[in-house]
Amino acid sequence: MRSPPAPDAPKTPDQKPAGRLSRQSAAPSLNSDVLFSGGNEVVIRHGPDVYRLRLTRQNRLILTK
């Protein structure tokens, strides 16, 4: 019988611990609550380029260069 995970264990949408990735999903998973840290915009630097990821009032994501 499988025991339930610890209540404070981070979860991904498929209920696996966040540190474990399946073979099908090699990309890391980030929770947007953690990514935005209570704000509504994140700056992403990719080489010489700067992108902005914004969270809208309708809870949608917009990525702009």
PQR file with spaces between the fields and no chain letter, atoms N, CA, C, O and H, PARSE charges and radii, in Angstrom:
ATOM       1  N    MET     1       0.848   -1.183    0.000 -0.4000 1.5000
ATOM       2  CA   MET     1       0.000    0.000    0.000 -0.0000 2.0000
ATOM       3  C    MET     1       0.887    1.237    0.000  0.5500 1.7000
ATOM       4  O    MET     1       1.894    1.284    0.707 -0.5500 1.4000
ATOM       5  N    ARG     2       0.526    2.211   -0.769 -0.4000 1.5000
ATOM       6  CA   ARG     2       1.310    3.422   -0.922 -0.0000 2.0000
ATOM       7  C    ARG     2       0.912    4.450    0.124  0.5500 1.7000
ATOM       8  O    ARG     2      -0.274    4.719    0.317 -0.5500 1.4000
ATOM       9  H    ARG     2      -0.292    2.173   -1.343  0.4000 1.0000
ATOM      10  N    SER     3       1.897    5.024    0.798 -0.4000 1.5000
ATOM      11  CA   SER     3       1.587    6.041    1.799 -0.0000 2.0000
ATOM      12  C    SER     3       1.449    7.399    1.126  0.5500 1.7000
ATOM      13  O    SER     3       2.106    7.653    0.117 -0.5500 1.4000
ATOM      14  H    SER     3       2.861    4.806    0.642  0.4000 1.0000
ATOM      15  N    PRO     4       0.604    8.278    1.666 -0.5600 1.5000
ATOM      16  CA   PRO     4       0.418    9.600    1.055  0.2800 2.0000
ATOM      17  C    PRO     4       1.687   10.438    1.206  0.5500 1.7000
ATOM      18  O    PRO     4       2.444   10.248    2.158 -0.5500 1.4000
ATOM      19  N    PRO     5       1.928   11.371    0.267 -0.5600 1.5000
ATOM      20  CA   PRO     5       3.113   12.217    0.364  0.2800 2.0000
ATOM      21  C    PRO     5       2.998   13.193    1.526  0.5500 1.7000
ATOM      22  O    PRO     5       1.905   13.457    2.025 -0.5500 1.4000
ATOM      23  N    ALA     6       4.124   13.715    1.943 -0.4000 1.5000
ATOM      24  CA   ALA     6       4.130   14.706    3.014 -0.0000 2.0000
ATOM      25  C    ALA     6       3.313   15.918    2.573  0.5500 1.7000
ATOM      26  O    ALA     6       3.343   16.267    1.393 -0.5500 1.4000
ATOM      27  H    ALA     6       5.012   13.500    1.538  0.4000 1.0000
ATOM      28  N    PRO     7       2.578   16.577    3.490 -0.5600 1.5000
ATOM      29  CA   PRO     7       1.715   17.690    3.101  0.2800 2.0000
ATOM      30  C    PRO     7       2.474   18.860    2.479  0.5500 1.7000
ATOM      31  O    PRO     7       1.909   19.588    1.661 -0.5500 1.4000
ATOM      32  N    ASP     8       3.743   19.057    2.849 -0.4000 1.5000
ATOM      33  CA   ASP     8       4.489   20.191    2.316 -0.0000 2.0000
ATOM      34  C    ASP     8       5.323   19.840    1.092  0.5500 1.7000
ATOM      35  O    ASP     8       6.098   20.673    0.621 -0.5500 1.4000
ATOM      36  H    ASP     8       4.201   18.467    3.513  0.4000 1.0000
ATOM      37  N    ALA     9       5.185   18.626    0.566 -0.4000 1.5000
ATOM      38  CA   ALA     9       5.950   18.225   -0.617 -0.0000 2.0000
ATOM      39  C    ALA     9       5.414   18.962   -1.839  0.5500 1.7000
ATOM      40  O    ALA     9       4.211   18.926   -2.099 -0.5500 1.4000
ATOM      41  H    ALA     9       4.556   17.949    0.948  0.4000 1.0000
ATOM      42  N    PRO    10       6.303   19.642   -2.607 -0.5600 1.5000
ATOM      43  CA   PRO    10       5.832   20.350   -3.802  0.2800 2.0000
ATOM      44  C    PRO    10       5.292   19.387   -4.839  0.5500 1.7000
ATOM      45  O    PRO    10       5.828   18.294   -5.026 -0.5500 1.4000
ATOM      46  N    LYS    11       4.241   19.792   -5.506 -0.4000 1.5000
ATOM      47  CA   LYS    11       3.582   18.923   -6.480 -0.0000 2.0000
ATOM      48  C    LYS    11       3.501   19.606   -7.836  0.5500 1.7000
ATOM      49  O    LYS    11       3.400   20.829   -7.927 -0.5500 1.4000
ATOM      50  H    LYS    11       3.806   20.679   -5.354  0.4000 1.0000
ATOM      51  N    THR    12       3.544   18.812   -8.865 -0.4000 1.5000
ATOM      52  CA   THR    12       3.273   19.281  -10.213 -0.0000 2.0000
ATOM      53  C    THR    12       1.826   18.936  -10.512  0.5500 1.7000
ATOM      54  O    THR    12       1.202   18.212   -9.736 -0.5500 1.4000
ATOM      55  H    THR    12       3.626   17.818   -8.791  0.4000 1.0000
ATOM      56  N    PRO    13       1.265   19.434  -11.618 -0.5600 1.5000
ATOM      57  CA   PRO    13      -0.152   19.148  -11.893  0.2800 2.0000
ATOM      58  C    PRO    13      -0.489   17.670  -11.942  0.5500 1.7000
ATOM      59  O    PRO    13      -1.628   17.304  -11.651 -0.5500 1.4000
ATOM      60  N    ASP    14       0.457   16.796  -12.300 -0.4000 1.5000
ATOM      61  CA   ASP    14       0.154   15.368  -12.357 -0.0000 2.0000
ATOM      62  C    ASP    14       0.422   14.670  -11.023  0.5500 1.7000
ATOM      63  O    ASP    14       0.464   13.441  -10.966 -0.5500 1.4000
ATOM      64  H    ASP    14       1.382   17.093  -12.536  0.4000 1.0000
ATOM      65  N    GLN    15       0.603   15.449   -9.945 -0.4000 1.5000
ATOM      66  CA   GLN    15       0.761   14.965   -8.583 -0.0000 2.0000
ATOM      67  C    GLN    15       2.052   14.190   -8.336  0.5500 1.7000
ATOM      68  O    GLN    15       2.115   13.402   -7.391 -0.5500 1.4000
ATOM      69  H    GLN    15       0.568   16.447   -9.992  0.4000 1.0000
ATOM      70  N    LYS    16       3.078   14.389   -9.155 -0.4000 1.5000
ATOM      71  CA   LYS    16       4.385   13.801   -8.880 -0.0000 2.0000
ATOM      72  C    LYS    16       5.212   14.841   -8.153  0.5500 1.7000
ATOM      73  O    LYS    16       5.008   16.035   -8.371 -0.5500 1.4000
ATOM      74  H    LYS    16       3.027   15.029   -9.922  0.4000 1.0000
ATOM      75  N    PRO    17       6.145   14.431   -7.292 -0.5600 1.5000
ATOM      76  CA   PRO    17       7.012   15.417   -6.651  0.2800 2.0000
ATOM      77  C    PRO    17       7.729   16.250   -7.710  0.5500 1.7000
ATOM      78  O    PRO    17       8.140   15.724   -8.745 -0.5500 1.4000
ATOM      79  N    ALA    18       7.879   17.554   -7.449 -0.4000 1.5000
ATOM      80  CA   ALA    18       8.419   18.473   -8.449 -0.0000 2.0000
ATOM      81  C    ALA    18       9.832   18.118   -8.884  0.5500 1.7000
ATOM      82  O    ALA    18      10.211   18.425  -10.014 -0.5500 1.4000
ATOM      83  H    ALA    18       7.546   17.981   -6.609  0.4000 1.0000
ATOM      84  N    GLY    19      10.623   17.482   -8.029 -0.4000 1.5000
ATOM      85  CA   GLY    19      11.993   17.155   -8.382 -0.0000 2.0000
ATOM      86  C    GLY    19      12.117   15.957   -9.297  0.5500 1.7000
ATOM      87  O    GLY    19      13.195   15.726   -9.845 -0.5500 1.4000
ATOM      88  H    GLY    19      10.315   17.232   -7.111  0.4000 1.0000
ATOM      89  N    ARG    20      11.068   15.193   -9.482 -0.4000 1.5000
ATOM      90  CA   ARG    20      11.123   13.989  -10.314 -0.0000 2.0000
ATOM      91  C    ARG    20      10.440   14.248  -11.642  0.5500 1.7000
ATOM      92  O    ARG    20       9.280   14.657  -11.688 -0.5500 1.4000
ATOM      93  H    ARG    20      10.193   15.381   -9.036  0.4000 1.0000
ATOM      94  N    LEU    21      11.168   14.008  -12.717 -0.4000 1.5000
ATOM      95  CA   LEU    21      10.609   14.188  -14.051 -0.0000 2.0000
ATOM      96  C    LEU    21      10.438   12.833  -14.711  0.5500 1.7000
ATOM      97  O    LEU    21      11.292   11.958  -14.576 -0.5500 1.4000
ATOM      98  H    LEU    21      12.111   13.676  -12.679  0.4000 1.0000
ATOM      99  N    SER    22       9.347   12.662  -15.418 -0.4000 1.5000
ATOM     100  CA   SER    22       9.147   11.417  -16.142 -0.0000 2.0000
ATOM     101  C    SER    22      10.024   11.412  -17.382  0.5500 1.7000
ATOM     102  O    SER    22      10.532   12.459  -17.784 -0.5500 1.4000
ATOM     103  H    SER    22       8.653   13.374  -15.528  0.4000 1.0000
ATOM     104  N    ARG    23      10.205   10.262  -17.987 -0.4000 1.5000
ATOM     105  CA   ARG    23      11.017   10.170  -19.196 -0.0000 2.0000
ATOM     106  C    ARG    23      10.373   10.923  -20.352  0.5500 1.7000
ATOM     107  O    ARG    23      11.076   11.396  -21.246 -0.5500 1.4000
ATOM     108  H    ARG    23       9.792    9.411  -17.660  0.4000 1.0000
ATOM     109  N    GLN    24       9.066   11.039  -20.349 -0.4000 1.5000
ATOM     110  CA   GLN    24       8.359   11.739  -21.415 -0.0000 2.0000
ATOM     111  C    GLN    24       8.544   13.253  -21.305  0.5500 1.7000
ATOM     112  O    GLN    24       8.553   13.942  -22.325 -0.5500 1.4000
ATOM     113  H    GLN    24       8.495   10.654  -19.624  0.4000 1.0000
ATOM     114  N    SER    25       8.690   13.777  -20.106 -0.4000 1.5000
ATOM     115  CA   SER    25       8.787   15.214  -19.886 -0.0000 2.0000
ATOM     116  C    SER    25      10.173   15.566  -19.366  0.5500 1.7000
ATOM     117  O    SER    25      10.416   15.508  -18.161 -0.5500 1.4000
ATOM     118  H    SER    25       8.683   13.217  -19.277  0.4000 1.0000
ATOM     119  N    ALA    26      11.083   15.930  -20.262 -0.4000 1.5000
ATOM     120  CA   ALA    26      12.438   16.280  -19.859 -0.0000 2.0000
ATOM     121  C    ALA    26      12.535   17.746  -19.457  0.5500 1.7000
ATOM     122  O    ALA    26      13.540   18.149  -18.870 -0.5500 1.4000
ATOM     123  H    ALA    26      10.885   15.978  -21.241  0.4000 1.0000
ATOM     124  N    ALA    27      11.530   18.550  -19.752 -0.4000 1.5000
ATOM     125  CA   ALA    27      11.568   19.977  -19.425 -0.0000 2.0000
ATOM     126  C    ALA    27      11.232   20.197  -17.956  0.5500 1.7000
ATOM     127  O    ALA    27      10.311   19.569  -17.434 -0.5500 1.4000
ATOM     128  H    ALA    27      10.714   18.223  -20.229  0.4000 1.0000
ATOM     129  N    PRO    28      11.970   21.086  -17.278 -0.5600 1.5000
ATOM     130  CA   PRO    28      11.641   21.391  -15.881  0.2800 2.0000
ATOM     131  C    PRO    28      10.274   22.058  -15.773  0.5500 1.7000
ATOM     132  O    PRO    28       9.825   22.723  -16.706 -0.5500 1.4000
ATOM     133  N    SER    29       9.625   21.881  -14.650 -0.4000 1.5000
ATOM     134  CA   SER    29       8.314   22.463  -14.407 -0.0000 2.0000
ATOM     135  C    SER    29       8.439   23.539  -13.332  0.5500 1.7000
ATOM     136  O    SER    29       9.009   23.297  -12.268 -0.5500 1.4000
ATOM     137  H    SER    29       9.990   21.341  -13.891  0.4000 1.0000
ATOM     138  N    LEU    30       7.907   24.724  -13.610 -0.4000 1.5000
ATOM     139  CA   LEU    30       7.927   25.827  -12.656 -0.0000 2.0000
ATOM     140  C    LEU    30       6.500   26.243  -12.347  0.5500 1.7000
ATOM     141  O    LEU    30       5.664   26.340  -13.245 -0.5500 1.4000
ATOM     142  H    LEU    30       7.444   24.921  -14.474  0.4000 1.0000
ATOM     143  N    ASN    31       6.228   26.485  -11.088 -0.4000 1.5000
ATOM     144  CA   ASN    31       4.918   26.975  -10.681 -0.0000 2.0000
ATOM     145  C    ASN    31       4.898   28.488  -10.872  0.5500 1.7000
ATOM     146  O    ASN    31       5.812   29.170  -10.407 -0.5500 1.4000
ATOM     147  H    ASN    31       6.907   26.407  -10.358  0.4000 1.0000
ATOM     148  N    SER    32       3.897   29.025  -11.534 -0.4000 1.5000
ATOM     149  CA   SER    32       3.853   30.462  -11.807 -0.0000 2.0000
ATOM     150  C    SER    32       3.787   31.294  -10.527  0.5500 1.7000
ATOM     151  O    SER    32       4.272   32.426  -10.514 -0.5500 1.4000
ATOM     152  H    SER    32       3.154   28.472  -11.912  0.4000 1.0000
ATOM     153  N    ASP    33       3.202   30.767   -9.456 -0.4000 1.5000
ATOM     154  CA   ASP    33       3.177   31.493   -8.182 -0.0000 2.0000
ATOM     155  C    ASP    33       4.594   31.755   -7.683  0.5500 1.7000
ATOM     156  O    ASP    33       4.891   32.835   -7.172 -0.5500 1.4000
ATOM     157  H    ASP    33       2.808   29.848   -9.467  0.4000 1.0000
ATOM     158  N    VAL    34       5.458   30.768   -7.834 -0.4000 1.5000
ATOM     159  CA   VAL    34       6.855   30.912   -7.421 -0.0000 2.0000
ATOM     160  C    VAL    34       7.589   31.823   -8.396  0.5500 1.7000
ATOM     161  O    VAL    34       8.371   32.678   -7.980 -0.5500 1.4000
ATOM     162  H    VAL    34       5.216   29.890   -8.249  0.4000 1.0000
ATOM     163  N    LEU    35       7.344   31.647   -9.675 -0.4000 1.5000
ATOM     164  CA   LEU    35       8.019   32.429  -10.707 -0.0000 2.0000
ATOM     165  C    LEU    35       7.726   33.924  -10.564  0.5500 1.7000
ATOM     166  O    LEU    35       8.642   34.740  -10.664 -0.5500 1.4000
ATOM     167  H    LEU    35       6.708   30.952  -10.013  0.4000 1.0000
ATOM     168  N    PHE    36       6.484   34.290  -10.336 -0.4000 1.5000
ATOM     169  CA   PHE    36       6.114   35.699  -10.238 -0.0000 2.0000
ATOM     170  C    PHE    36       6.306   36.269   -8.832  0.5500 1.7000
ATOM     171  O    PHE    36       6.328   37.490   -8.676 -0.5500 1.4000
ATOM     172  H    PHE    36       5.739   33.628  -10.255  0.4000 1.0000
ATOM     173  N    SER    37       6.443   35.443   -7.825 -0.4000 1.5000
ATOM     174  CA   SER    37       6.695   35.874   -6.441 -0.0000 2.0000
ATOM     175  C    SER    37       5.740   36.980   -5.980  0.5500 1.7000
ATOM     176  O    SER    37       6.167   37.948   -5.351 -0.5500 1.4000
ATOM     177  H    SER    37       6.425   34.451   -7.953  0.4000 1.0000
ATOM     178  N    GLY    38       4.473   36.838   -6.287 -0.4000 1.5000
ATOM     179  CA   GLY    38       3.483   37.815   -5.851 -0.0000 2.0000
ATOM     180  C    GLY    38       3.330   39.008   -6.776  0.5500 1.7000
ATOM     181  O    GLY    38       2.417   39.813   -6.589 -0.5500 1.4000
ATOM     182  H    GLY    38       4.126   36.052   -6.798  0.4000 1.0000
ATOM     183  N    GLY    39       4.195   39.145   -7.765 -0.4000 1.5000
ATOM     184  CA   GLY    39       4.105   40.255   -8.720 -0.0000 2.0000
ATOM     185  C    GLY    39       3.341   39.834   -9.959  0.5500 1.7000
ATOM     186  O    GLY    39       2.665   38.806   -9.969 -0.5500 1.4000
ATOM     187  H    GLY    39       4.937   38.491   -7.917  0.4000 1.0000
ATOM     188  N    ASN    40       3.459   40.648  -11.013 -0.4000 1.5000
ATOM     189  CA   ASN    40       2.767   40.292  -12.250 -0.0000 2.0000
ATOM     190  C    ASN    40       3.680   40.362  -13.475  0.5500 1.7000
ATOM     191  O    ASN    40       3.202   40.285  -14.607 -0.5500 1.4000
ATOM     192  H    ASN    40       4.008   41.483  -11.005  0.4000 1.0000
ATOM     193  N    GLU    41       5.006   40.510  -13.255 -0.4000 1.5000
ATOM     194  CA   GLU    41       5.929   40.566  -14.381 -0.0000 2.0000
ATOM     195  C    GLU    41       7.278   39.968  -13.992  0.5500 1.7000
ATOM     196  O    GLU    41       7.763   40.153  -12.876 -0.5500 1.4000
ATOM     197  H    GLU    41       5.394   40.572  -12.336  0.4000 1.0000
ATOM     198  N    VAL    42       7.870   39.244  -14.946 -0.4000 1.5000
ATOM     199  CA   VAL    42       9.193   38.652  -14.773 -0.0000 2.0000
ATOM     200  C    VAL    42      10.020   39.039  -15.990  0.5500 1.7000
ATOM     201  O    VAL    42       9.533   38.988  -17.119 -0.5500 1.4000
ATOM     202  H    VAL    42       7.476   39.093  -15.852  0.4000 1.0000
ATOM     203  N    VAL    43      11.277   39.428  -15.759 -0.4000 1.5000
ATOM     204  CA   VAL    43      12.194   39.741  -16.853 -0.0000 2.0000
ATOM     205  C    VAL    43      13.050   38.515  -17.105  0.5500 1.7000
ATOM     206  O    VAL    43      13.634   37.951  -16.180 -0.5500 1.4000
ATOM     207  H    VAL    43      11.673   39.470  -14.841  0.4000 1.0000
ATOM     208  N    ILE    44      13.121   38.105  -18.369 -0.4000 1.5000
ATOM     209  CA   ILE    44      13.903   36.932  -18.763 -0.0000 2.0000
ATOM     210  C    ILE    44      15.010   37.402  -19.698  0.5500 1.7000
ATOM     211  O    ILE    44      14.731   38.008  -20.732 -0.5500 1.4000
ATOM     212  H    ILE    44      12.647   38.563  -19.121  0.4000 1.0000
ATOM     213  N    ARG    45      16.253   37.132  -19.345 -0.4000 1.5000
ATOM     214  CA   ARG    45      17.395   37.489  -20.186 -0.0000 2.0000
ATOM     215  C    ARG    45      17.828   36.244  -20.946  0.5500 1.7000
ATOM     216  O    ARG    45      18.109   35.204  -20.352 -0.5500 1.4000
ATOM     217  H    ARG    45      16.479   36.640  -18.504  0.4000 1.0000
ATOM     218  N    HIS    46      17.876   36.365  -22.263 -0.4000 1.5000
ATOM     219  CA   HIS    46      18.269   35.258  -23.138 -0.0000 2.0000
ATOM     220  C    HIS    46      19.347   35.789  -24.075  0.5500 1.7000
ATOM     221  O    HIS    46      19.054   36.411  -25.096 -0.5500 1.4000
ATOM     222  H    HIS    46      17.648   37.211  -22.746  0.4000 1.0000
ATOM     223  N    GLY    47      20.609   35.529  -23.706 -0.4000 1.5000
ATOM     224  CA   GLY    47      21.717   36.112  -24.459 -0.0000 2.0000
ATOM     225  C    GLY    47      21.638   37.625  -24.347  0.5500 1.7000
ATOM     226  O    GLY    47      21.477   38.150  -23.245 -0.5500 1.4000
ATOM     227  H    GLY    47      20.848   35.023  -22.877  0.4000 1.0000
ATOM     228  N    PRO    48      21.748   38.339  -25.469 -0.5600 1.5000
ATOM     229  CA   PRO    48      21.674   39.804  -25.416  0.2800 2.0000
ATOM     230  C    PRO    48      20.235   40.333  -25.362  0.5500 1.7000
ATOM     231  O    PRO    48      20.026   41.533  -25.183 -0.5500 1.4000
ATOM     232  N    ASP    49      19.261   39.465  -25.511 -0.4000 1.5000
ATOM     233  CA   ASP    49      17.856   39.883  -25.568 -0.0000 2.0000
ATOM     234  C    ASP    49      17.200   39.856  -24.194  0.5500 1.7000
ATOM     235  O    ASP    49      17.560   39.059  -23.327 -0.5500 1.4000
ATOM     236  H    ASP    49      19.430   38.490  -25.656  0.4000 1.0000
ATOM     237  N    VAL    50      16.230   40.745  -24.018 -0.4000 1.5000
ATOM     238  CA   VAL    50      15.451   40.812  -22.781 -0.0000 2.0000
ATOM     239  C    VAL    50      13.981   40.608  -23.134  0.5500 1.7000
ATOM     240  O    VAL    50      13.446   41.283  -24.014 -0.5500 1.4000
ATOM     241  H    VAL    50      15.938   41.393  -24.721  0.4000 1.0000
ATOM     242  N    TYR    51      13.342   39.680  -22.448 -0.4000 1.5000
ATOM     243  CA   TYR    51      11.918   39.391  -22.639 -0.0000 2.0000
ATOM     244  C    TYR    51      11.187   39.696  -21.342  0.5500 1.7000
ATOM     245  O    TYR    51      11.777   39.650  -20.262 -0.5500 1.4000
ATOM     246  H    TYR    51      13.777   39.132  -21.733  0.4000 1.0000
ATOM     247  N    ARG    52       9.916   40.002  -21.449 -0.4000 1.5000
ATOM     248  CA   ARG    52       9.068   40.220  -20.274 -0.0000 2.0000
ATOM     249  C    ARG    52       7.898   39.242  -20.332  0.5500 1.7000
ATOM     250  O    ARG    52       7.203   39.135  -21.343 -0.5500 1.4000
ATOM     251  H    ARG    52       9.437   40.039  -22.326  0.4000 1.0000
ATOM     252  N    LEU    53       7.702   38.542  -19.239 -0.4000 1.5000
ATOM     253  CA   LEU    53       6.564   37.642  -19.105 -0.0000 2.0000
ATOM     254  C    LEU    53       5.612   38.293  -18.115  0.5500 1.7000
ATOM     255  O    LEU    53       5.950   38.489  -16.948 -0.5500 1.4000
ATOM     256  H    LEU    53       8.266   38.629  -18.418  0.4000 1.0000
ATOM     257  N    ARG    54       4.417   38.625  -18.593 -0.4000 1.5000
ATOM     258  CA   ARG    54       3.440   39.314  -17.756 -0.0000 2.0000
ATOM     259  C    ARG    54       2.234   38.430  -17.483  0.5500 1.7000
ATOM     260  O    ARG    54       1.817   37.633  -18.323 -0.5500 1.4000
ATOM     261  H    ARG    54       4.142   38.465  -19.541  0.4000 1.0000
ATOM     262  N    LEU    55       1.688   38.593  -16.286 -0.4000 1.5000
ATOM     263  CA   LEU    55       0.456   37.925  -15.879 -0.0000 2.0000
ATOM     264  C    LEU    55      -0.659   38.963  -15.937  0.5500 1.7000
ATOM     265  O    LEU    55      -0.597   39.976  -15.241 -0.5500 1.4000
ATOM     266  H    LEU    55       2.027   39.240  -15.604  0.4000 1.0000
ATOM     267  N    THR    56      -1.679   38.721  -16.762 -0.4000 1.5000
ATOM     268  CA   THR    56      -2.758   39.695  -16.941 -0.0000 2.0000
ATOM     269  C    THR    56      -3.819   39.565  -15.852  0.5500 1.7000
ATOM     270  O    THR    56      -3.808   38.620  -15.063 -0.5500 1.4000
ATOM     271  H    THR    56      -1.729   37.898  -17.328  0.4000 1.0000
ATOM     272  N    ARG    57      -4.728   40.525  -15.825 -0.4000 1.5000
ATOM     273  CA   ARG    57      -5.844   40.472  -14.870 -0.0000 2.0000
ATOM     274  C    ARG    57      -6.765   39.290  -15.136  0.5500 1.7000
ATOM     275  O    ARG    57      -7.462   38.821  -14.237 -0.5500 1.4000
ATOM     276  H    ARG    57      -4.736   41.293  -16.465  0.4000 1.0000
ATOM     277  N    GLN    58      -6.763   38.812  -16.377 -0.4000 1.5000
ATOM     278  CA   GLN    58      -7.570   37.642  -16.739 -0.0000 2.0000
ATOM     279  C    GLN    58      -6.809   36.339  -16.476  0.5500 1.7000
ATOM     280  O    GLN    58      -7.250   35.266  -16.889 -0.5500 1.4000
ATOM     281  H    GLN    58      -6.196   39.193  -17.107  0.4000 1.0000
ATOM     282  N    ASN    59      -5.666   36.436  -15.789 -0.4000 1.5000
ATOM     283  CA   ASN    59      -4.836   35.284  -15.414 -0.0000 2.0000
ATOM     284  C    ASN    59      -4.233   34.584  -16.637  0.5500 1.7000
ATOM     285  O    ASN    59      -4.080   33.363  -16.654 -0.5500 1.4000
ATOM     286  H    ASN    59      -5.308   37.307  -15.454  0.4000 1.0000
ATOM     287  N    ARG    60      -3.897   35.373  -17.652 -0.4000 1.5000
ATOM     288  CA   ARG    60      -3.237   34.848  -18.847 -0.0000 2.0000
ATOM     289  C    ARG    60      -1.793   35.325  -18.866  0.5500 1.7000
ATOM     290  O    ARG    60      -1.446   36.305  -18.207 -0.5500 1.4000
ATOM     291  H    ARG    60      -4.021   36.366  -17.639  0.4000 1.0000
ATOM     292  N    LEU    61      -0.952   34.625  -19.629 -0.4000 1.5000
ATOM     293  CA   LEU    61       0.455   34.982  -19.737 -0.0000 2.0000
ATOM     294  C    LEU    61       0.735   35.628  -21.085  0.5500 1.7000
ATOM     295  O    LEU    61       0.241   35.171  -22.116 -0.5500 1.4000
ATOM     296  H    LEU    61      -1.235   33.829  -20.165  0.4000 1.0000
ATOM     297  N    ILE    62       1.534   36.701  -21.073 -0.4000 1.5000
ATOM     298  CA   ILE    62       1.955   37.375  -22.298 -0.0000 2.0000
ATOM     299  C    ILE    62       3.469   37.506  -22.259  0.5500 1.7000
ATOM     300  O    ILE    62       4.024   38.057  -21.308 -0.5500 1.4000
ATOM     301  H    ILE    62       1.935   37.072  -20.235  0.4000 1.0000
ATOM     302  N    LEU    63       4.145   36.995  -23.300 -0.4000 1.5000
ATOM     303  CA   LEU    63       5.596   37.100  -23.426 -0.0000 2.0000
ATOM     304  C    LEU    63       5.902   38.104  -24.528  0.5500 1.7000
ATOM     305  O    LEU    63       5.464   37.935  -25.666 -0.5500 1.4000
ATOM     306  H    LEU    63       3.694   36.547  -24.072  0.4000 1.0000
ATOM     307  N    THR    64       6.661   39.157  -24.190 -0.4000 1.5000
ATOM     308  CA   THR    64       7.039   40.170  -25.176 -0.0000 2.0000
ATOM     309  C    THR    64       8.544   40.366  -25.159  0.5500 1.7000
ATOM     310  O    THR    64       9.220   40.107  -24.163 -0.5500 1.4000
ATOM     311  H    THR    64       7.017   39.293  -23.265  0.4000 1.0000
ATOM     312  N    LYS    65       9.046   40.835  -26.300 -0.4000 1.5000
ATOM     313  CA   LYS    65      10.478   41.103  -26.417 -0.0000 2.0000
ATOM     314  C    LYS    65      10.710   42.582  -26.255  0.5500 1.7000
ATOM     315  O    LYS    65      11.851   43.038  -26.318 -0.5500 1.4000
ATOM     316  H    LYS    65       8.496   41.046  -27.108  0.4000 1.0000
